[in-house]
């Protein structure tokens, strides 16, 4: 794609990176075949190719984001299926992240939008506030139909209430910083950091608890670092770049302390969306002289838990006769390019594994249906 950025614009490293990404696009349109929003809406502007044109026009001319551009970029789910499909290697993730930051800086959203986004950015990354909000949501859940009739924000609030669990687990011991030592073993000692995260320990603490038990059984010592926090993905996708970078720096500092105090084999993440962001810390902090090297080191150690387990000597179990359907998260298969490791582990555990139809292409289609329904678009 031909570009025409000014020299002044290209002095900005973010703009320079986006210009390089834009030039790699050849307009082939392969991405439209696997984009869930395009498949659902049939609008070229809701395809990766259409969004790329809009982002190019906005950035190249240095203009504030228009309401139309904001609408089409907001509808992007960042499933990254387009990046898997693209034969030219267009790094759409970095481009759309830059576009979101530009939108945040140049576009004034409605008061209702600003309030909702501020609420989500404040509550979800904070475990205490998130736990409190779920308690409130459980009490308000019966009143969701009433909320749905409230103008402007009612439909959104009702949708969130419908997704909130009626019950949630108590605080887990695995939520606290600490060291979980493996029982004495003849195997060589291994040591890993396990990322605790923000929302997952509240919604499904059993995931990290089971991960710790399995790793300990395999002779791996597990560390949950002091002062670790949210990975920054939520605010990063909102275009709140400074806050996302602050959260990334906090984690880099927390993990670097553990790395320098005895070393680790890997930093394990059990939520694939978080893993995609953590593995991008090196890019996000590349212009920060204090953090660039430390962030690269974190990226080199970051692994999805399935990636790491696939490197261990796990004895296969006897066949269970049970069949499981495996639907990979889009952030796993497209963001991190991990496709086989989880299925290999399930097979080693004795299961027969089947893929979900269409689960490897339009991976985020169920999410797109919610995101782009007439009600959500009107809201």
N, C-alpha and C positions, 0 to 999 in steps of 0.2 A: 504494500500500500504506500503510495506516495504521500509524503508529509511536507508541511511548510511551516514549521515552527520558527519563531524568531530566535536569534542568538541569545537575546536576553532571557527568553523563556527557557532555553536549553541550559542556561547557567544553573538552573534549579535541578539537583540530582534526581528528584522524583519525576520531573517533567522529562528529563533526559532518558530515564528508564522507560517511561511510557511511550516516548517517541520510538525507541528501539523496538518495543513490543508491537506497536502499530505498523511499523515497516515490515514486520515478519508476516503480517496477514496478507493472503493472496485472494481474498474474496471468494474462496471456493464454495462456501456454504455447506460443507460437510457437517459443521457443528449444528446446523438447524435440525438435522435428523435425530439428534439425541438430546436436544434441549427441551426439558419438560414444559417450560412456559410457552415456547413456540408451538409445541405439539398440542397444547391445550387451547391456546388462544388464536393460533394461526396468523399472528401479526408479526411481520418482519422486524418491527421495532422491539419486539419481545423475544428476539433471538440473539445469540451472541454476536453474530455479524451485524445486526441492526444496532445493538448497543455499542459495538465498537465504532461504528460510523458516528453515532451521537456523541460518544466520549471524545472522539478525535475532533469533531467540530467544536465542542465546548472547550477543550484544552488548547487546541491550536489557536483559537481566536481569543483566548483568555477571557471568555465571557462567563458571567454567573450562570449557574445551572437554572434552566427553565423548569417550570412545573411539569412539562411533558417529559423532559429528560429524567427528572427525578422519579416520575411514576414508573418509567420503564426500567431504570436502574434498580429501584426499590423492589420490583417484581423478581429480579434475579435472585435465585436461591443459593448461589455459590455452590452448586452441586459439583461443578467442575467437570461434568461429563464432556463438555466441549473440548477440554484440554486433552482428554483421552482420545477423542475422535480426530482432533486437528492434525493433519499430515505435515503442517509447517511449524509445529511447536510453538504456537502463539501462547504466551503466558498470560492468559486471560485473568487469572486470579490477581496478579499484581496490578493489572490495568484497572480492573473494577474496584479494587481497594483504593487506588489513587483517586478514581472518580468519586467514590463515596466520601473521601476526605475533602475533595473539592466542593462537593455538594454541601457538606456540613459547614464549610467555611463561607460559601457564597449564597446559599439559599435559605430563606426564612420560611420555615414550615408553619402550619397552622398551630394555634395554641394547644389544641387537643393532641396533635401529633407530638409537639415538643414535650408536653406533660407525660404522655405515654412512654416515649422513648427515655425520658429522664427517669421515670419510675423503674423501667426494666433495667436500665444501666446502673441504677443504685441498688436495687433489691437482688437481682439474680447473682451477681458476683460475690455477694456477702452472705455467708452461710447462715448467720444468726438472723438477718433480716429475711432471708428466703424462707427459713423455717417458720418464722413468725407470720409471714405472708400466707404460707400454706395453711396454717392454723385458721387465719381469717377467711381464707378461701373455702375451707371445709365448712365453716359456719355459714358462709354466704351462698354456697352452692345451690341450696333449695330455691334461692331467689333469682337464679340465672334468667328465667323467662321474664321476670320483671325488669331486670337490667337490660335485656335485649330491646326493650321498648324505649329506653332512654335515648334521646337524640345525641348524635355526634359520636360519643364514646361508648354507648351502651352495648353495641354489637361486639366490640372488641373485648369489653369486660366480660360479657357473657361467654364469649369463646374461651377466654382464659379460665373462667370458672369451670367450664365443661371439661377442660384438660386437667384441672387440679385433682390430685388423688383424694379420695374420701378419708384415707388414713395414710400416715407415713411413719417410717421406722424411727425408733428412738435414736438418740445420739450414739454413734459407734465409738468404741475405744480406738479403732483404727483411724479415727478422724484427727486424733491428737498427734503432734510431732513425737517421734520416738524411733526406737530401733527394735525390730523383730528378728531375733537371732535364730538361725537354723539349728536344729538339734545336732549333737556331735555326729560327725560323719567322716568317712574316709575319703570322700570326694574333695577335690580342691575347693577351697572357700571362694564363694562368689558374693559380691555385694552390689546392690542396686538401690537407686532412689525410686520410690513410687510416688508419682504425682497424685496429690489428694484431690485437687480441683475444688470447685465451688458448688455447683448444683448437684452433681452426681452423689456425693456423700450424704446429701439430704434426701434425695429421691430414692437412691438405690445403694445404701452403704454396703449391702451384701457383696457387691462387685469387688470392691477393694479388700474386704475381709477374706473372700474366697481366693483372691489373687495372692494375698500374704500367706495364707495357709498352703497353697500349692507351691509357691516359691520356697517357703521354708522346708516343705517336704522334699523338695529337689535339692536341698542344701544351699539355698541362696538366702543371704541376710538382706533384710529389707529396711530401708531408712525412709522415714517421712520427715522432710526437712522443716526446721523451724522458720517461721516467717514466710513460707511459701503461700501464694494466693491464687487468684483467678489467672488463667492463662492470657487473658486479654482479648480472646476471640470475639466476645459479644460486642464490646465497644469498638473494636477494630472494624467489624462489619457495619457498625453504625457510622463510621467515618470519624469517630472521636480519637484521632490518632495520638494525641499527646497522652491521653489516659491509657490507651493501649500500650504505648511504649513504656509508660511508668510501671504498668503491671508486668510487662516483660522484664524490665530491669530488676524489679523486686524478686522475680523468680530466678533470674540469672544469679543474683547475689546470694539468694538462699541456697541454691544448688552448688554454686562455686565453693561455698564454705564447706559443704560435705565432700565435694570432689577433692579439695585440698587437704582434707582431714582424713586421709586413709585411702582416697581414690574410690572409684566405682566402675563397674563394668558397663552400666547403662542407666539412663533415666527412662523409666517405664511409664507409659500413659495408657489408661484403660478406657478413655473416651476418645474416639477417633477424631472428632472435631477439634478437641484440644490438641491432639497430637499433630494435626496438620498445621496449627498455628505455632506450636512450640518448635517444630522443625523449620519454621520460617523465621525464627528469631534472628538468625544470622543476616537475613536480608533486611528485616525490619530495623535492625540496629547497626546496619553497615556504615552509616555516616556518623556514628557516635564513637569518638576515639577512645573513650573510657570503657566502652562495652563491646565494641565490635569483635575483638578477639575472644572475649569470654562467651559471647553469644554464639560464635562459630563453634566453640568447644561444646557448648550445650547441644547444639544441633547435631554434632557428630555422635553424641552419646544418646540422643533421644530415639526411643524405639516404642512402637506399639507393643503391648504385652505379647501379642501373638507372634510378632517378629522375633522377640527374644526367646520365647518358649520353643520356637522352631529350631533354635540353635542348641538346645539342651538335649541330653540323651534321655528321652522319655520312653520307657518301655511300653509297647502297644498293649492295649487291653484286649480281652476276648470280645468278639462281636456280641453286641447286645440284641441284635435283631431289630433295633429301633431305627426309624427313618426320620431325619431332621431336614427341614427346609432352611437353607442359609440365604439370607438376604443381606448382602454387604451394605454398610453405610456408604453414602456417596463420598464422604470425607475420607473413608478408608480406601476404597478402590480407585477413586479419581484424585483425591488430594494427596494420598500417600503412596498410591500405586501398589497397595498390598491386596492381593487377590487369592493366593493359594494357601498361605500360612494358616489362617483360621480353619479352613476346610481340612487341611492335613491334620491339625490337632484334633478336630472332631472325629476324623476317621481313626486316629490313633487311640481315641477314647472308646472306640467300638461302635460308632454310629455309621449308618449309611447316609451320605450327604447328597442332597439334591439342591440345585440352584432354583431360585424363584424366577419364573419367566419374566423377561424384560428387566430383571434386577441388575443386569450389568450394563444397561444403556441409560434409559431415562430413570436414573436411580432415585431421583427425588420426586417422582410423579405424585405420590400421595400428598407430599408437602405442597406441591404446586397447586393441587386441587383446592387445598385450604387457602393458600395464599392468594389465589387469583379468582376465587368465587365471587359472584356479583356482590354479595353482601360485604366481603372484605374489601373489594375495590371501592364500593360506595363509602365504606367507613374510613 
